[in-house]
């Protein structure tokens, strides 16, 4: 396991009780599993997501996720990559089509453990598991061209930041998105 990401998570200052509890469990999983960065760990593995805002922080870029059948943030699996900011940036670009996406900060913006229900992906059954997720705050120009990534999403759109959480059909994720917006209100 890469000690750099471990130390970043360990030093991260949790925003609330959810983040404090999840941070503790993520660190325990990182201590327990050698393959935490790989999907081959069918119990829990690292992922990176992004909350993509426009320059004036009034809108959020969201995708319509095919598996979850819901509007969602962008993100994906580490797949062995320990630089989770790079993973978040790559996934954001792939899933939205926007090339010029940049970090507002390179620091971890949020963290959470996400429950992933069983599903079929590319014709293969995937058992329920946990995503040990690190979120980054990214910025993009809302005038840039967007496009869907048909094998993962069926929509990409800018949403009013205050309405973004309500677009999600997943109640747990609405709470996460509200937290991200609350943090953004206090972000310096």
N, C-alpha and C positions, 0 to 999 in steps of 0.2 A: 504494500500500500504506500502510496506517495505521502510522505510526511508533510509536505507543503499544504495540501488541501486539508489534511487532518488538523494541522496547526491553525489554519484559517478558521475552520469550524470551531475549534476549541476556544479561540480568541474572540469569536463573534459575540457581540452583546445582544442577547435575545430581546425582542420587542415586547413579548408577553409570555404568559405561562405556557401556551402552546409551543412557542419557539424554544423555551427553556427545556421543556420535557422532550421535545423532538430532538433537540441538539444532543442531549444526554444519550438518547437511544441511538442516534446516528453514530456517535463516537463509540458506543458499545459495539455496534455492528461492525464498525471499521476495525476495532480491536479483535473481534471474533472471526471475521471472514477475510481470507487472503484475496478472494476474487470479487470484492465488493464493487469494483468498477466494471464488472462484466455481467451480461445478461445470463450467463451460464449459472450464476447464483440465482436459483429459482425462488428463493425466499425473499431476498431484499438486494437491491443494487442501486448505485448512484445514478441520478439523472440531474439535468440542469434545465431550468426554465427561465423565461424572461418576461418582464413586464415592460412592454415597449410603449413609450409615451412620445407624443409630438413635442416640439420645442417649447411650447408654452404650457405643457403639462395638463392640457384640458381634454385630451383624447388618448385612447389606448388602442393599439393594433391587436386585433383578435382574429383567430381562425375558427372555422367550423370543423371541429375534429370528427372524423368519420367513425372511429371506434366508439367514442363516448357520446356521439350524437348530440353535441353541445358546442356552443361558442366557448372558446378557451384561449389561454395564453399559448405561446409557442414553447417548445422544449423537446428534449429527447434524451436518450440513453448515453452514458459516458462511453460505453463500448471500449473500455481500456484506457481512455484518455483521462489523465489526471488534471488537466487544465480545464476545469469546468466552465470558466468564462468563455473559453474558445468553443466549447460544446454549445453553450447557450447562443453565442453569436452565429455559429454555423447553422444551427437549427432554425434560428430566427430568419436568416437569409433564405434558407431552403424552403421554409414553409410559407413565407410571405412574398418572395420574389424581390424584395427590396435589397439592393446591394449595399447602400450606404447606411448601415446601422452601426451605432457606436455606443460604448458604455458611457453612462452618465458618471459612473464610478466603477472602478475595478473591484471594489469591495463587495462582499456578499450583501445582498439587499434583504433577503429573507430566507428562511429554511423551513421545511415542513416534511413530514412523512405522509405520503399519499397511498391510499389503498387502491389497488388496481384489481378490478373484478376479472374473473376468467373471461376470455374472449378468443376469437379466432383471428389471426393475423397472417395474411398471405397464405391462407389455406391450412395453417397449422394452429392447433389448440395451444393456448397459453394459460397456465394455471394462475389463480389469484396470487398476488405477491405485493410487496411493498416497494415503492419508489422513495429512496432517501434523497430528497430533492433540495437543490440549492438554487435560489432564484437571484437573478441579476437585473438591475434597472438599466434598460437600454433606451436609446433615443433614435428616432427616424424622422424624416421629413414626410409629412402627410401628403405632399404633392408628388412624391415618387410613385412610379408605377408598381402596382401590386398584382400578384397572380397566385392562383391556387396551386397546390402540389397534390394532384388528383389521387395519388396512392395514400395520402394521409388526411387531406382536408377537402372540403367542397365549398369553402368560402373564406375570403379574407376581407376584413373591413376595419375601418377606424370607427370606434364607438366613443360616445361621450363618456369620459372617465367615470362620472357619477352614475351612469346607467350600465356600465360594463358588467358588473356583478350580476345584475338582473337578467342578463342575456344567457347566463349559464343555466342549464337544466339540472345541474348537480348541486344539491344544497351545500355539501361540504365545501365545494370549490367557491361558491358564492361568498362564504365566510373568509376564505383565503384572499379572494379578490378585494373584498371590503377592507381586509387588513392591509393589503398592498396600497390601496388608495389612502387609507388613514396614515400610513407611514409617509406617503408622498406629500400629504398636507403638511407634514412637519419636517420634510427633507430639506436640508440646507444646501 
